[in-house]
Amino acid sequence: MNELNLILLGPPGAGKGTQAARLRDDFDLRYIATGDLLREHRARETDLGLRAARYMASGRLVPDDLVTAMVAEEIEDAPGGGFLLDGFPRTLAQADALDAELDRRGHPLSAVLLIDVPDDVLVERIGGRRQCPDGHVYHVIFDPPAREGICDHDGKPLMQRDDDKPETVRERLRVYHEQTEPLVERYAAQDLLRRIDGTLAPDEVYEQLRATLAASRLEQRA
Ligand code: AP5
């Protein structure tokens, strides 16, 4: 089977983490989510975590050099099946660094999956998001757990992320449009971009992703 090297691109709250959980179950991909990795570093109070914390709390991006070094290490460890990047790259400089790293390792990108959702829907989604300490994600209305406030997978309590406060969400959206959205044009010009309508229900979004990946594998074989 062909190696799949994928980027999940999209604004905060688009459903990248929700869809990544499904993709990980169905495809043998190394999952690299920079937001999750940075939160782990912050919880362990590593040097990187302590440096990243103030950027994350205010909704700004962590400096490129810190994030890029962290991702390079993760890709280095990825087994042959391919990888799924969630939340990286987020700037043109990060995309350049990723290209250089993949060129060096001879692992080209297969596709960039853009989950497209308008800002007003994102604010509603992020406002209702709850997650457990191990990262299982729910929504109080759209994807509630069986028992309110408790994770279905591990029985741990669900919490709201500290950067999900309304003023921080507004800043994250502003930063997305200013610094991350230019990547859409870049990857479209490289014919890697695949647009997914993220406003649909999670199962329908996943069906689009699967169909896109099936087409992408066929294209690679042709
Ligand atoms: P990160 O953790 O990557 O956050 P994000 O990109 O802002 O994305 P989110 O996790 O908020 O949303 P998501 O798209 O995963 O949506 P989810 O599936 O949870 O980054 C956090 C911070 O870390 C950044 O602000 C930055 O400071 C730093 N950082 C990370 N990467 C960096 C980088 N590369 N460079 C620099 N700094 C970096 O879904 C959201 C909610 O909606 C959930 O409640 C879910 O249940 C619900 N939902 C999902 N899909 C649907 C649907 N189809 N219909 C209805 N509800 C849905």
Residues whose N, C-alpha, C, O or C-beta is under 5 A from the ligand:
A	BS01	AP5	G10 P11 P12 G13 A14 G15 K16 G17 T18 T34 G35 D36 L38 Y55 M56 G59 R60 L61 V62 V67 G87 F88 P89 R90 R125 I126 G128 R129 R130 V137 Y138 H139 F142 D143 G198 L200 A201 P202 V205
